[in-house]
Amino acid sequence: MHVRPAQLEDARAIAHIQITTWRQAYQKIVAPHTLDGLSAESIAKTREDQIQAGMLKIWVACHGDQVVGYAIAGPPPDHNASYHTELLALYVLPSHVGSGVGRGLVSAVVHHLVKEGVTSLLIRAFRDNGPARRMYEDIGGQFLGHGVYELDGITYPDVSYGFSDLPRLLQMLVTAQVREVNDQDSIPEITALLHRAYARNAAAGLRFNACHQNDERTRLRLSEGAGLVMEREGRLVGTLALCLFENLPYGTFDPSGLVASFGQFAIEPELSRLNLGGLLIRKAEERARAAGATFLALDTAKPASGLVSYYQRQGFEIVGEVDYRPSTNYDSWVLAKRLT
């Protein structure tokens, strides 16, 4: 993925992204007649005019030759004197959400602003747009308050976030790299990461294998298919063991097609608010899809409601149950996501 300034020929791709993302993300927020009335021709013409005029800065994120996201920055429409620039739009195709595209776009915007001597940034979002709000909060946005946004004669509640330390924001936006584990990686280091990441579950009395497993168990699970690790600024900060493939049934889940699964999924606890886990899961999805899997599945403790909700936000659905006792001390949900 790379980010570059938008060109005139990107206008139609930008319009497609806006319509696709609005109709998916805002279907329970924005009035149906507004979503139905979105015009690719009109939006593309507006973006062409903005690119030519140069009054707003527009960036696009590309995956190969495909434009998969865009961002627009410019003066706040209400001339907010406290913030020099507003991030007026940030949209990523649903198929690329969680893969770091949004962060890459924001990073490009902020790099440009810092170079231009701008010191602050304002971002608004619909009040009910939970995923966007979580992202802005995760990267350190200061909640400024509630407002309203008018669209087609209807007012919608919105919220605003402020960033007054752009160099710090850049640090929050540092991307991570995911790759397959190799012989140079330290298994004891990965095991220690797992123990730190699962310590909260252990404290809650849930005996996940990753809470206490030894190095040999870590090595074995990483070798079952495609062991993945995540690095950020030269530091190992995440891991995931991808199994290719499950012997079905997987508990009570018994679909047709190949089922890949993952476990010993961990992100360094101090970085848990950066949504690095979403990037790691997307890489596992790509690897499983390339191997021919129809589903990517996992299991987690039924009492761990926070984890269950997290996986559901990543697009997984509860599809069955499995019981690994006495290896564990709880019943588990099986969750799965269709890949094809």
DANORNOR-V817065 format. One record per backbone hydrogen bond with DSSP energy under -1.0 kcal/mol. CO is the residue of the C=O (numbers start at 1). NH is the residue of the N-H. Records with the same first field share a line. If there is no record, write none. Layout:
BEGIN
CO=NH  NH
END
This chain:
BEGIN
2=62
4=60
7=10
8=11
10=14
11=15
12=16
13=17
14=18
15=19
16=20
17=21
18=22
19=23
20=24
21=25
22=26
26=29  30
31=34  35
32=36
33=37
35=38
39=43
40=44
41=45
42=46
43=47
44=48
45=49
46=50
47=51
48=52
49=53
50=54
57=73
58=6
59=71
60=4
61=68  69
62=2
63=66
66=63
68=93
69=61
70=91
71=59
72=88  89
73=57
74=86
76=79
85=122
86=74  88
89=72
91=70
93=96
94=97
96=99
100=104
101=105
102=106
103=107
104=108
105=109
106=110
107=111
108=112
109=113
110=114
111=115
112=116
113=118
114=117
121=163
122=87
123=161
125=159
126=129
128=130
129=133
130=134
131=135
132=136
133=137
134=138
135=139
136=141
137=140
142=162
145=160
147=158
149=156
151=154
154=151
156=149
157=127
158=147
159=125
160=144
161=123
162=142
163=121
165=169
166=170
167=171
168=172
169=173
171=174
177=231
179=229
182=185
186=190
187=191
188=192
189=193
190=194
191=195
192=196
193=197
194=198
198=202
199=203
200=204
201=206
202=205
206=208
208=211
209=212  213
214=218
215=219
216=220
217=221
218=222
221=224
226=242
227=181
228=240
229=179
230=237  238
231=177
232=235
235=232
237=268
238=230
239=266
240=228
241=263
242=226
243=261
249=251
250=253
253=250
258=294  295
259=246
260=297
261=243
263=241
266=239
268=271
269=272
271=274
276=280
277=281
278=282
279=283
280=284
281=285
282=286
283=287
284=288
285=289
286=290
287=291
288=293
289=292
294=339
295=260
296=337
297=262
298=335
300=333
301=304
303=305
304=308
305=309
306=310
307=311
308=312
309=313
310=314
311=316
312=315
317=336
320=334
321=252
322=332
324=327
331=302
332=322
333=300
334=319  320
335=298
336=317
337=296
END
